[in-house]
Amino acid sequence: MKVEPLVIMQKHPKGEDDFHTFSIRIKKQLSNQLEAISAQTNRSRNELIGICLEFALQNGEIEKFK
């Protein structure tokens, strides 16, 4: 019986997967809320933050000085 070879694809170098990694500081209360939602939805904090940011950017408005 012939065994098929294990094919391991080369990983893209950082930055070529259309994602960008950076650090942020948030309040503990916000972190706790993200943890709770993460537990309820089985989604990672990272995924939730991305969902929230996309929503904010699509639905937010810029208010100019009066």
N, C-alpha and C positions, 0 to 999 in steps of 0.2 A: 504494500500500500504506500503510495507516494504522499508525503506530507507537504502541504503547501507552505512556502516560506513565510515567515513573519515579516511583513512590510512595515517599516517604521518611517513615516514621512518626516522629512526635515522640518523643524520648527522655524517659522518666520522670525527674523530678527525683530527685536522690540521696535514698536512703532509702525510695523508693516501689517498689523492686524486690524487697523483702523481704530485702535484704542490708544488712549493716552493715560498714563498713570501719574497721579500727583496726590499730595497730602493736603488735608484740610483739618482745621480745628473747629469742633462744634461743642455746644453746651451739653453737659451730662444728661439733662432732661431730654434733649432731642435724640441723643444716642440711645437712651432707654426706650423712647418711643419707637425708634427704628428696630431695636431688638425685639420688642413686643410684636410689631407687625411682621417681622421676619419669622418669628416663631408661629404666628397664626397662618401665614401664607406659604410657608416652606420655600421662601425666596431668600437669597443672600442679602446682606446689608448693601453690598455693592450694587446688586441688581435694583434694589429699592431706591437707592440714591440716584441711579441712572434714570429710573422711571419718574421720580419726583423732579429731577432737573429738566428732563424733556418736557414734562407738563408745564413747569414754570416758564420755560423759554417760549413755548408755544402759546401760552395763555397770559403771560405777563404783559404789562404796559409800562412805558417809560413816561413819567410825569415830569414835565419841564418846570423850571422855576417860574414863579408868577411875578 
